[in-house]
Amino acid sequence: MRSGPLPLYHQVAEIFRQRIAEGEWRQGETLPSLEALVEELKVARVTVREAIKLLRNDGLVKPERGRGTVVMAEITTRKPLRVETAIADLLALYKNDKPELATIEEGPKNPNVVIEDGHLAEAYYHLRRAHNREAVRYCIISLYISEKIFKQAERSFRTKLALPVLFALPNVRIAKSWQRLTIVKCDAETALELDYPLGDPIARVKRYIVDEDGELIYFADVRYRGDCIQFEMELNV
């Protein structure tokens, strides 16, 4: 088992939840014995007991006399959001997507970034907000939009998905765009905002858009829940 900020029994509970979610432990089936789980995971008996207690509190398992601990409910896996690698695909993804937007913070603020292919604008407008789909808050996004561009469509930027609004502006000429994806541990603030375990893996995407004058007109720092994101790329043969 890995070390980390989460108590060990929480980590074990997450392993058990994943097994239920993936159908390895099905509804109505009995969990392996306590001794078998202790031997497999190389943890103390009390750790496994506490992990099973968490699942029991969530209504996922129930001890039954003469049978052991029985799986009572299935976990419905979420349809993951794909991280697209082309702007056209991103816009297509957002075309019919209307996630609920919850603004956490907004106001004038410059991004703390350095870019090699371009330069920063004089001023930016910052929007920090959450995206929700199917009642699940799946990402936290910090947007920095060039102030002169933000003022062209303030209401739309505040109430709609920002990328489609940006690309619909007639006088914006995009020269280059790119993004970087890294896997990081969920920090305390993100854990609270996404209702996600502290220290668990999340995907962090930094997205950059530069205009024809070499000015960074859009920067996004996005943190996705690990169970709500999917990254695919074609392998050349």
N, C-alpha and C positions, 0 to 999 in steps of 0.2 A: 504494500500500500504506500501511496505517496505521502510525503509530509506536506503540511500547508496550514493556512489559518483556520480551516474548518476542522471541528472535532472529528476524530477518526470514525466515530459511529455514524456521523452525517455522511461521510464519504462512502461508508459501507451501504447506508440506506440508498444513496444515489445509484450504486451498482445494482441493488435489488430492484429499484424502480425501473432501471433501464432493462433489466431482464423481463420484467412484466410488460413493459412497453413494446419490446421486440418479440413477445410471444414465447420466449423461452420458458417462462412460468405462466401457464394459462389459467384462466378463471376456473375454479373448481379443483385445481390440482393442489397437491401438498408440497410445501417447500422442503428442500433437503433437510436432514436432521441438523440440529445445532452442532453436533460433533463434526459432521461433514463440512459445514460452512466454516467452522473454526479452522479445520485442517486446510481447506482450500485457500482461504484468505490470509492465513497465518496471523490471526488476531486473537485477542482474548475473548472468552465466552461472553463476558459482560458487554463487550463491544457489539457483538452480533445481537445480543438480547436488546440492547438499546436501539439498534438500527431497526430491528423488527417492530419494536414499540412505536417508532416513528411511522412506519407503514400502517400499523394498526390504528394509530390516531387519525391517519388520513383515510381510513376505511378501505384500504387496499388488501389487507389480510386479516384473518381472525383465527385465534386458536380454537380448536374443536377437540373435545375430549375423545380420546381413542384414535384420533387421526393425525393430530399435529397442527401445524399452522397452514391454513388453507387460503389460497388466493381468492378474494371475494369480488374484485372488480378489475376490469381491464383499463389500461391507460391509453387514451386515444392520442396517437402521435400526431403532431402538428405538421401541416404541409409546409416544408421549408421555403424560404424566400431565396431565390437564386441571386448570386452576385454576378451581374453581367459584366462582360469585358469590352463592350462597345457601347458608345453613346446611343446609337440607334436602338440597340436592344434594351437599354435602360429606359428609354422613352416609351418603347413598346410595352415594357413591363408595367410602367406607370399609367399607360393610356386608360385602362379601365379599372385601375386600382384606386380605391378611395378609402385609404385608412384614416381612422380618426386621428386628428392632429391635436396634441395638447402642448401649448406653449408653456415652457418652464421659466424662460428668461429671454428678454430682448432689449436691444438698445445699441447705441454706437459703441463699437469695440473692434480693435484690430486683431487679426489672428497672429499667433506666435509661431510663424513659419518662415522658412528661408527656402527660396526656389532658385534653381540654377538657370532654368529656361524662362526668364521673365523677371518682372519686378512687381512690387506691391502697389496697390492703389493708394491714394492719399488718405482715404477714409473708407470704413466698412460699416455695414449694419449687421448686427449679430442676432441670430435667432437660435435659441436652444429649445428643442422640443422633442416630444416622444411620439412615435408612431405606434398605433394600435391596430391589430387585425384580429378579428374573431375574439374580441374581449381580452386579447393578450398583448401587453406592451412588449413589442419585439425589438425595438431599437431606440437609442437616444442619439440625437443628431445635433451637432453644433454647426450652424451655417454662418458663413461670412460672405456677404454679397457686397460688391463695390457700391458705395453709397449712391453714386450718380445713377447706377442701374437700378438699385432698389427703389429710388424715388420715382422711377418710371411706372412702377406697378406695385406700389406699397400694399394695397389691399389684397391683391392676388398672391403676393409673396407670403403675406401673413395667413391667408386662409386656404392656400392650395399647396400642392407639392411644388417645390421650388424649381426643379430642373425643367419640367415642361413649360413653366412660366418664363424662365430664362430663355429657352430656345424659341419661344414664340415671339419674343420682342424683335421687331423688324430691323432695328438699327444695330443689333448686336452681331458682331462678326467673330466667330470662334476660330482661332488658329490652332490650338492644341488643347488636348485634355488627357488626363491620365489619373490612375488611382493606384494605391498601394494597400495590400491586405496583409495584416499580421495577426497571429494568434497570441493573445495576451491573457493574463489572469484578471478576473473581475475584481475591480477595486471596491472600496466600501461605498463610495457615492453611487457608482453604477449598479452595485448589488441592490441598494435601496431603491433606486429609480426603476430598475427592471424587475424587481422582486426575484432575484436570481442569486444562487449561492455564492458567497464571497470566496474568491480564489479559484472558481471554476473557469474553464476556458471560454473566452468570448472572441468574436471576430472584430477587429478594429480596421476600418477602411478610411483612408484619407484620399479625398477626391479633389482634383485641381482642374480649373478651366482658365485658359489664358486667351485674351483676344488678339486681334491682328497687330496691336501696338505693343504686344508683349506684357500686357498688364494682367495680373491675376484678378479676375473679376468674380470668381466664385471659389470658395474653399469649404469643404465639408469634412468634419471629423465624426465618423459614425461608429457607434458601438452596438453590435448585434448580439443578442442572446445566442449561446452556442447551439441550443436546440431549435433555433428558428432560422438558421442560415445554411445555405448549401452553395458550394463553389464547384463548378465543373469546368474542365477545359479539355479540348480534344488533343489526343496524343497522335503525333505523326507516326506513320508506319513506314 
